[in-house]
């Protein structure tokens, strides 16, 4: 009997469309001899839809509303370790059960979905789900907190400052002074909890810094400022596993224009910085980005990146597949960890293929890790008989009635 696998994607995130591409790309590589795949599209209003149209990339060419019109809205209801998809609004007569899932594979990107919020919801449902748990997901989305954990673990991170929108408005000049005193130029300004380079800018003077702060605050309420790496070479490495055992992929070197950081357009739009727009038929996601695989680094540098990537992955308590991004000063060859993507674009399958791991095999290993975690958590006791309610009383006080 096949396992019913729900692939969940979309959500209230600026990376909504990227999630759709990543998810349907993965769905096409799932071993259908083992799994019945059920697509679950999550709208920006946090409603869920399922149906044949939700699983076809062609459906999205005509707009997101067109997809929901062809699909059935459902509610997710826990059912003895599984999840039932219940028709909504419910019919007064007849069966409202649309499907029943054994495991959920969230392939989502960005705030509200990759940051632990959705993972907490799935955990509450009691269904096994693929990828990082609540805490690791939250740490992986907060660029400041992840740096704190890595610094405590003795891993190489750049100096940075963070500030909330309220505190910045109360004294913008004072904060700009702090940046100049503590970090100096040039700096990178980025929202603390977004991915795909959304809201990110480089600043080489005070005027540019002020503009970058205003821009970043359009996308988040907390902003991070960190030292920019001169002679920048970016290196990425994926990690597969959990806190017990993990292994590193091949390293890649994304190719940007000059020494600038890669922006959203370069990552996802054909034509990159040339101003091209995403074609309606594009479904390659991060796999279409211009890159060198393997990265143009020495064997010693490759070994350092792969070892550090595994250490960073375990320090955050990750599970499944993540991608750790590094920055190198190509002149001094010094390397720092930049950030982690706990659900990377295209699940970084292209970094595993050079090591002989197919996309189908990668997905299978991720699912097995989720089932392993579920078995281990089933052994934990969540009840403790204190008999505390037997003697509970409010002494007849008014207002005690619920």
N, C-alpha and C positions, 0 to 999 in steps of 0.2 A: 504493500500500500504506500502510495506516495505521500510525502510530507507537504502540507499546505503552507506555502511560504508567501506571506504578504510583503510586497515591496512598497514601502511608504516614502513619499517624496512630496516636494513643494513646501508649503508652510509660509508663515508671515516673516519673510526675510527678503533682503535686497538681492539675495542669491537664489531666489525662487526658480528662475528659468534654468540656471546652471544645474540645480538639483534635478529638474526634469530630465535634462540630458544625461547626467550621470546615472540616474536610476534606470532609465530605459536602455541605456547602453549596457548596464549590468544585467538587466532582465534578459537581454538577447543572448547572454553567455551562460546563464544558469543551466545546469544539467537537468533537462526536462524528463529524463528517465527516473530521477529521484524526487523531483519537486514539481508540484502544481503551483505555478506562479499567479498570484492575485495582485494586480496593481491597485494601489490606494493613493489617490491624488488628494493632497491636503491643500485647500485654498488659502489665500492670504487672510481669510476670515476664520480660519481654523475649523472649517467643516470638511468632512471626508466624503469622497466619491469613489465608486468602483464601477468597473464595466470595461468592455473590450476597447472602447475608444481611449480610455485612460492609459492603456498600455501601448499605444501606437504614436510614435513621434509625429506622424503625418497629421494627427488630429489637432495638434497644437499650432499648426500653421495658420489656422483661422481664428486664433484667439482663445484665451483660457475659458471664456464663458461658453464658447461652442463645445468645449469638452464636457463641462458640467451638464450641459443640456442633453448630452448623449448618454450620460451615466446616471447611476442611482446614488443618491445621498444615503449614507449609512451612519449608524452609531456603533462604537466599539464597546462591547459588553463582555466582562470577564466570565469565563465558564470553565471552572475546574482546570486551570492551567492552560486553557486555550482562550481564544477570543472569537466571539460571534459578531458578525457584521449584520446589524439589524436595520431593515429598511426604515427610512425616515423621510417624511411623516409616515407613521405606521398605517396600514390598511385596517379597517375595522373587522373585516372578514378575511380569512385566509392566512397563509404562512408569511411572516415577515422576516424569516431568516434567509439572508442572501448568501452567506458563506460562513465557514468556520476555519480559523487559522491556527496552526500549530506553533508558528514562530514568525516574528516580524523583523524585516531587514530595513531599518531606516537609512535612506540615502538622501540626506538633507545637508544643507550648508547654511551657516550663518546664525545670527541671533534668533532666539525663540525656538529653535529646532535642534541646533547642533550644540547648544550651550548647557545642556542638562535638563532643560524644561521638558522637552519631549521625552527624553529618557526617563525622567521621573514619572511621567504619565504612563509610559509603557510598563515601568516597574510596578506601579500601583495596579495596573491591570493584571499583573501576575503572569504575563506571557514572556517566554524567552525572546530576547531581541539581540540583534547583532551589533557589535561595536562597543565603544566605551560606555561605562556605567555613568551614573549621575555626577559624581565628584570629578572624575577624570574629564568628562565632557565640559563641565563648568570651568575647571582649571585651564583646559585647552583652548577655551574661547577668550579668557581674560588674559591679555598679553602681559599685563603687569604681574598678576598672581603667578602665572607660569614662570616668569623670570625669577620671582622670589623663591619658588620651589627649586628651580635649577641652580640658583646661586647658593642656596643652602646645601644642595647636593654636590657643590664644588665644580659645577659645569660652567663653561665660558659664556657669559652674557655681557652685553654692552650696558654702560651706565644710562639711566633714563630718569625722567620725571613724569609724574602723572598729575592731572588736575581735572576737577569737575567743572561743568559749565557755570555753576553758581559761584564757585571760588574764583574762577577766571574773570567773570564779569565784575566781581568785587574788587579786583586789582590786577587788570591785565598787564600794566607796565611792570608791576612787581614780579609777576611770573616770567615775563620776558627777560627781566634782569637776572632771575634765578637761572634760566636756561643759559644765558650768556656766561654767567659766573661758573656754573657747575659743569656744563657740557661744552659750550662753544659751538661755532659753526664749522661745517654745515651740519644740519640736523634733519632727521626724518620725523614728520608729524603724522600720527595715525590714530583713528578711533581705537579704543582699547579692546573692543569686542566684535570687530568685523573682519571678514576675510576677503579674498579675491582683490586685494589692493583697493577696495572701495574707500574713498575719503582720504587717501594717502598722498602726501606731497613732501617734496624736499625743499628746504629753505637754507639759503646761504647768507642771509642778512636779516636785520630786524624787521624790515618792512615785509619781506617774504614770509617770515615766521608768523607775523600777525595775520597775514592773509591765509596762511596754511591752517592756523588755529581756527579762524572763522569757518573755513571750508570743512574741516574735520568735525566741528560741532554741528554741522548740518546732518550728520549721520549717527552721532552718538552723544551721550551726556558726559562721558569721560574720555579724555584724550591723553595719549602717551607721546612724549617727545624723547627721542634717543639720538645718540651720536651717529652720524652718517659714516659709513665705512668708505674711505678713499680707495680708488682703484678697485671698485667693487666687482667681485666675481661671486655669483650666486651658485650654491650647490644644494641640491635636494636629495634626500634619502628616505625611503619608506621603511617602515618596520612592521612586521607581522608577528603576532603572538599575544601574550598576556604577561602579568607580573612574574609568573613562574618561569616562562621560557619565551624568548623572542629572538628574531633574527632580522638582519638588515638586507635590503635590496641592493641593486646596483645604484651608483650615484649618477645624477644628471646635472647638467649645467644649462639652465634656461638662458636663452639668448635675448638680451634687451638691446635697445638702441643706445649706443654709446655706453656711458656708465650710469644711466638713469635706472630707476627701479621699474620693474614690470608693472604696467597698469592693467585695469580690467580689460581694456580693448585689446592689448597685446596678448592677454591670456586666452580670451574666448572668441574674439572676432577675427574671421579670415581677413587678411590684409594688415592685421595688427595696427601699428602706429601710422600706417598709411591712410587710415581713416575708413577702411572698409567696414561694412556692416555684416552682421551675422546672416548668412543665407538661410532660407527656410528649410533647406535640406541638411544643414550641418548638425551632426550628432556626435562629434568627436570629443567635445569638451576639452579638458586640459591635455588630452592626448594629441591635439592638433597644434599645440604650442611649439614654436621653434626651439630646439634644444639639442645639446650634445649628449649622447649616451654611448659610452661612459663619459663622465665629466673629464675635462682636460686638467687633471691633477696627478700628482705623483702617487705611487703605490702607498707610501707612508701617509700621505694626506688622505687618501681613500680609506685606509685602515682606521685613521683617527675619526673621520666623519662617520663611518659605519658603527664603530664602537660607541662613540658619543651619542649617536642617534638612538641606539638601544638603551643606553643609560638614561637618556632624557625621557624616552617612552615609559620605562619602568618607574622612574621617579614620580611621574604623574599618575601611575596606576592604570595605564591604558590597556585596551583589549581590542583585538581585531586588527585592522590596518590603519596606520597613521602615516603622515608624511612630515618629516622634520626638515625645516629649511635653514640653511646655514649661509653665512656671509664670510667672504674671504677678502683680505687686502692682497691683491695679486702682486704687490710690490714686496710686502714684508712676509707674505704667506701666513699671516695670523688668521685664525678661524674662530668665529663666534656662532652660537645658536641664535637664530632669529626668532622663529616661532614654530608651533606645531599645528597641523591640520588633522583633527581627530577623525574627520570624514573627508578625505581629500578628493578633489575633482577627479573623476574617472577612477576613483579608488586606487590611483597610482599603479594600475595594472601594467603599464608600459615599463615600469621600473623592475618588474618581476620577470617579465618575459626573457630578458637577457640571461637570467639565471636558470632558465628552463622551467619556470612556473607559469603555466597558461592562465588566462583570465578565469576560465572555468574552475581550475584547481584552486586558485586564490580565493574565489567566492566560497568554494566548498570548505576550505580551511577556516574561513571567517565564521561560517555557520557552525562548524564543529566547536569552535571556541565559545560561541554563545551557548551552545548546549552544555558544554563542560561547566561554564559558570552557573547555569541553572541547576545542574546536578549538585554542585558544591553548595549553593545557597539553600538547596532543599534540606541539607543536613544541619542547618543552623536552626536553633530553637527560637521562636518568636513569641512564645507564651511562657509566663512565669506565674505559677499559682500562689498569689499572695493572700487570697481571701479578703482583700481590702474592702470589697463592696459589701461583704456580709455585715459589717458593723457600720457602714456609712449612713449618716443621718445629719440632717440640717436642723434638728431640734424643733421642727414645726415652724421654723421661721417663715414669715411672709416672703413671697417672691421665690420660694424654692421650687415651685411647680414649673416644669419646662413647657 
